[in-house]
Amino acid sequence: MKILTVIGARPQFIKASVVSRAIQQADGIEEIMLHTGQHFDANMSDIFFNQLNIPRPHIQLDIHGGSHGEMTGRMLAEIEQALLTHKPDRVLVYGDTNSTLAGALAAAKLHIPVAHVEAGLRSFNMQMPEEINRILTDQISDLLFCPTDTAVQNLNNEGFAKKPVQVLQVGDVMQDSALLFAEKAVAPAGSLPDGFILATLHRAENTDNPQRLAAIVSALNTLHKTVSPVVLPLHPRTRKLIAQHGLELNLHLIDPVGYFEMVWLLDHCNLVLTDSGGVQKEAFFFGKACVTMRDQTEWVELIEVGANELVGADTAKIIEAATRNVGRKVQDINNMYGGGKAAQRIVNVLLNS
């Protein structure tokens, strides 16, 4: 079996690292790795391949920048050519980025079966480009690898149980990664304050809205000054937008970090404050309470068990929730994400599909 895997952004590198490892250990599967280039600078891309031992991409498209439509369209055309050249038996896509949708759509147009890792997630917010990407990708996939029972239920609610597809709860490959690489965690370069809050900020619904961005920056600055030091690895795009809007971050800024450094930060922080989907789970894997600066989340089970709290982009709510949750530990009593065996389950299904 020949599988072509499409990746392009940081979370996909991490997910692909464990699935590719399982593929390499299996007999009967050849994997071709295609990197769209969506995350292209060394800190956001190359470092992950080096650290996680992901096979170097066989195909490098170098497509980044531009509007969502422009980027997705360019990816669609280039991925189609790669599929025509390599003729895979199946295309494997991850998550909810433009790379995900372009890979799935190019395959579907050529009648190549699509497997979607992290299927069934829903925020129910159609203003998020990620929500559009994940819904459309699910619709054109025949193997839907769901990370949680909630994701399975979402697909059942949308009628997938009556379609000629397989909806499978396999667990979350991000937990596989966290367990596998925790022992390799290393501190980022430079000194860091003790007892810090780890913050991440990159989601378009926050960074592209001047009012939301200003409210979040204000909250982070206040927390850093009055509660605990805030450490923020800052995405290049977010840094640019903050400067464009005349905002100033008065906290502990660091450059984007590799996965091992991020694992170290998660393990050593006193709280996670984020607008990322993946980081919400990673906080849980490392027993840290999380405050999420979004209005919805795909990971509703974390809200239900009290591990995560949604506060939107409201300055007062961010400060209050962060202050209340600093230092609080959480426990995975119910083994919600599969116990670190998702990648092997995925490969077993691929071998029999």
C-alpha atoms as one frame of an Amber mdcrd trajectory, in Angstrom:
protein
   0.000   0.000   0.000   1.276   3.450  -0.929   0.077   6.339   1.247   0.681
  10.006   0.527   0.626  12.088   3.727  -0.091  15.816   3.521   1.280  18.079
   6.240   1.991  21.792   6.461   1.670  23.214   9.978   3.255  22.642  13.395
   0.473  20.507  14.927   0.540  18.247  11.881   4.281  17.654  12.197   3.757
  16.449  15.758   0.830  14.201  14.860   2.568  12.783  11.801   5.707  11.990
  13.800   4.039   9.182  15.755   1.919   7.838  12.900   4.920   7.807  10.532
   6.913   5.983  13.191   4.185   3.318  13.378   4.055   3.117   9.574   7.823
   2.574   9.403   7.504  -0.319  11.846   4.718  -1.947   9.843   5.102  -4.254
   6.854   3.303  -3.464   3.650   3.014   0.342   3.773   5.080   2.883   1.851
   4.638   6.508   2.923   5.286   9.539   0.728   5.454  12.760   2.752   4.258
  16.008   1.152   4.926  19.290   2.963   2.878  22.195   1.629   5.106  24.792
   3.290   2.253  26.438   5.236   4.646  26.846   8.197   7.882  27.634   6.447
  10.454  29.306   8.705  13.053  27.187  10.475  11.590  27.545  13.972   8.079
  26.645  12.815   9.010  23.831  10.417  12.557  22.500  10.045  13.161  22.177
  13.778  10.206  19.825  14.125  11.505  17.470  11.443  14.903  17.423  13.142
  13.593  16.876  16.661  10.819  14.402  15.941  12.693  12.265  13.413   9.989
  12.754  10.815  11.104  11.520   7.379  12.222  14.457   5.235   9.396  15.359
   2.852   9.645  13.717  -0.538   7.698  16.684  -1.914   8.172  20.285  -0.721
   5.714  22.804  -2.182   6.795  25.993  -0.379   3.280  27.488  -0.463   2.636
  30.061   2.248   1.201  33.537   2.611  -1.781  35.062   0.842  -5.479  34.748
   1.589  -7.116  31.490   2.636  -8.596  31.008  -0.833  -5.374  31.804  -2.635
  -3.283  29.526  -0.422  -5.757  26.634  -0.601  -6.110  26.973  -4.368  -2.372
  26.900  -4.968  -2.032  23.873  -2.703  -4.893  22.101  -4.476  -3.258  22.464
  -7.888   0.191  21.364  -6.695  -1.062  18.425  -4.613  -3.111  17.208  -7.570
   0.052  17.061  -9.685   1.864  15.134  -6.941  -0.990  12.628  -6.765  -0.955
  12.129 -10.526   2.797  11.550 -10.401   2.983   9.211  -7.418  -0.406   7.455
  -7.739  -0.948   6.620  -4.047  -3.587   4.151  -2.885  -4.711   6.555  -0.161
  -4.153  10.105   1.073  -3.705  10.750   4.806  -4.493  14.204   6.214  -4.389
  15.680   9.712  -6.454  18.259  11.548  -8.080  21.335  10.088  -5.635  23.567
   8.187  -5.725  24.762   4.588  -3.229  21.977   3.860  -5.731  19.448   5.235
  -8.570  20.598   3.017  -6.418  20.963  -0.090  -4.990  17.466   0.322  -8.384
  15.881   0.881 -10.057  17.750  -1.966  -7.291  16.994  -4.472  -7.547  13.298
  -3.584 -11.340  13.214  -3.733 -11.343  14.835  -7.196  -9.087  12.004  -8.387
 -11.160   9.329  -6.596  -8.339   8.478  -4.194  -9.632   7.430  -0.734  -8.938
   9.889   2.098  -8.196   9.102   5.749  -8.702  12.019   8.161  -6.865  11.956
  11.488  -8.701  14.084  14.086 -12.073  13.740  12.370 -15.336  14.820  13.961
 -14.121  17.852  15.889 -16.567  20.736  15.933 -16.471  24.197  17.485 -19.841
  25.085  15.876 -18.365  28.448  14.882 -18.455  28.856  11.119 -16.481  32.104
  11.390 -13.398  29.957  12.010 -11.660  28.845   8.801 -10.599  25.715  10.686
 -14.246  24.744  11.211 -14.947  24.969   7.488 -11.826  22.950   6.708 -12.647
  20.129   9.117 -16.305  19.843   8.092 -15.485  19.659   4.380 -12.614  17.238
   4.942 -14.844  14.883   6.916 -17.414  14.951   4.116 -14.936  13.635   1.538
 -13.091  11.106   3.728 -13.917   7.409   3.975 -11.774   6.648   7.057 -12.606
   9.039   9.884 -10.194   8.613  12.785 -11.845  10.315  15.759  -9.853  11.251
  18.878 -12.775  11.214  21.329 -16.278   9.872  21.897 -17.559  13.432  21.434
 -16.079  13.531  17.928 -17.797  10.250  17.061 -21.098  11.617  18.341 -20.681
  14.781  16.275 -20.354  12.706  13.119 -23.294  10.511  14.070 -25.375  13.649
  14.575 -24.444  14.695  11.040 -25.609  11.386   9.556 -22.259   9.673   9.031
 -23.565   6.423  10.523 -25.677   6.018   7.367 -22.809   6.713   4.944 -20.458
   4.125   3.387 -17.559   5.226   5.594 -15.807   4.035   8.741 -16.087   6.247
  11.830 -13.536   4.996  14.356 -12.625   6.185  17.855  -8.867   5.556  17.918
  -7.724   8.048  20.562  -5.612  11.152  20.147  -2.201  10.953  18.484  -1.155
  14.086  20.392  -1.168  12.016  23.577   1.049   9.470  21.829   3.498  12.291
  21.101   3.392  13.738  24.602   4.131  10.367  26.190   6.799   9.425  23.651
   8.769  12.667  23.721   8.335  13.853  27.323  11.708  12.423  28.345  13.436
  14.428  25.594  12.093  17.787  26.780  14.661  20.582  26.960  14.425  24.137
  28.298  14.354  26.951  25.732  17.484  29.045  25.404  17.890  31.862  27.921
  16.661  32.281  31.465  13.008  31.942  32.374  11.155  33.198  35.459   9.966
  30.772  38.127   6.295  29.918  38.509   5.362  31.228  35.066   2.110  31.178
  33.124   2.630  29.753  29.636   0.667  31.696  27.010   0.169  31.124  23.291
  -1.628  33.485  20.911  -2.066  32.871  17.203  -5.683  32.092  16.286  -7.011
  34.327  13.499 -10.262  35.077  15.340  -8.113  36.856  17.945  -5.139  38.202
  15.995  -7.166  39.547  13.061  -9.654  41.368  15.294  -8.064  44.557  16.716
 -10.466  44.737  19.671  -9.961  41.111  20.698  -6.204  41.364  20.234  -5.994
  44.528  22.355  -8.104  42.944  25.110  -5.908  39.848  25.241  -2.670  41.858
  25.231  -4.023  43.965  28.102  -4.901  40.847  30.104  -1.507  39.239  29.523
   0.309  42.408  30.561  -1.777  42.706  33.734  -1.260  39.074  34.691   2.492
  39.404  34.166   2.608  42.457  36.404   0.241  41.412  39.181  -0.168  37.596
  39.303   2.660  35.516  37.797   5.260  36.015  35.070   3.820  35.309  31.619
   6.041  33.517  29.093   4.845  33.890  25.497   6.519  32.119  22.552   5.352
  34.502  19.858   4.333  33.398  16.369   5.897  35.681  13.681   2.492  36.585
  12.243   1.114  37.535  15.662   4.189  39.651  16.399   3.642  41.550  13.151
  -0.053  42.201  13.844   0.619  43.393  17.401   3.091  45.927  16.032   0.695
  47.009  13.272  -1.994  47.833  15.832   0.395  49.834  17.997   0.127  47.392
  20.910   2.938  46.578  23.313   3.575  43.353  25.185   5.126  43.871  28.623
   5.918  40.278  29.533   8.536  37.590  28.912   8.634  37.151  25.134  10.570
  34.321  23.533  10.928  33.157  19.931   8.833  30.234  18.642  10.091  26.978
  20.114  10.471  23.406  18.945   8.294  20.621  20.261  10.757  19.460  22.917
  11.018  23.015  24.283   7.235  23.344  24.238   6.921  20.100  26.192   9.374
  21.481  28.760   7.365  24.701  29.071   4.137  22.744  29.545   5.747  20.539
  32.173   7.217  23.455  34.155   4.489  26.108  33.962   1.857  26.861  36.611
  -0.966  27.481  34.122  -1.636  27.405  30.382  -3.353  30.380  28.765  -4.022
  29.779  25.068  -6.195  30.138  21.989  -4.758  26.979  20.408  -6.690  23.773
  19.962  -3.760  21.428  20.457  -2.246  23.257  23.425  -5.501  22.836  25.369
  -4.980  19.079  25.226  -1.250  19.256  25.805  -1.897  21.164  29.022  -4.180
  18.330  30.118  -1.601  15.678  29.239   0.842  17.412  31.602  -1.676  17.898
  34.397  -2.000  21.680  34.060  -5.172  23.715  34.248  -5.954  25.644  31.075
  -7.738  28.920  30.368  -8.760  29.240  26.725  -9.121  32.646  25.095 -11.824
  31.604  22.638 -15.609  31.600  22.580 -15.870  27.896  21.667 -13.656  24.829
  21.777 -13.617  21.514  19.938 -12.432  19.795  23.116 -15.684  20.082  25.072
 -14.816  17.104  27.275 -12.044  19.183  28.880 -14.623  21.801  29.821 -16.961
  19.135  31.170 -14.335  17.660  33.527 -13.221  21.106  34.722  -9.721  20.955
  33.239 -10.294  23.877  30.865 -12.256  27.112  31.031 -13.468  29.295  28.148
 -13.140  33.049  28.651 -13.226  34.512  25.135 -11.276  37.712  24.610 -12.688
  39.476  27.685  -9.873  41.141  29.631 -11.555  40.851  33.020 -12.577  37.207
  32.502  -9.078  36.229  31.373  -7.500  37.850  34.431 -10.051  36.397  36.863
  -9.887  32.841  35.510  -6.099  32.835  35.241  -5.719  34.169  38.775  -8.068
  31.510  40.115  -6.418  28.615  38.244  -2.703  29.368  38.668  -0.989  26.327
  40.165  -4.051  24.081  39.953  -3.364  20.491  38.878  -5.720  18.336  36.809
  -5.890  14.544  36.421  -6.922  12.294  33.531  -9.081   9.958  35.588 -11.086
   8.609  32.641  -8.230   8.077  30.126 -10.145  10.271  27.690  -7.625  10.302
  24.837  -6.701   6.673  24.304  -3.649   6.170  26.481  -0.987   6.768  23.830
  -1.895   3.975  21.395  -3.768   5.962  18.731  -1.040   5.785  16.064  -0.855
   2.001  16.151  -4.641   1.731  15.943  -4.602   4.012  12.880  -1.930   1.962
  11.108  -3.764  -1.299  11.861  -6.869   0.094  10.162  -4.877   1.419   7.191
  -3.342  -2.014   6.635  -6.813  -3.561   6.436  -8.546  -0.864   4.405
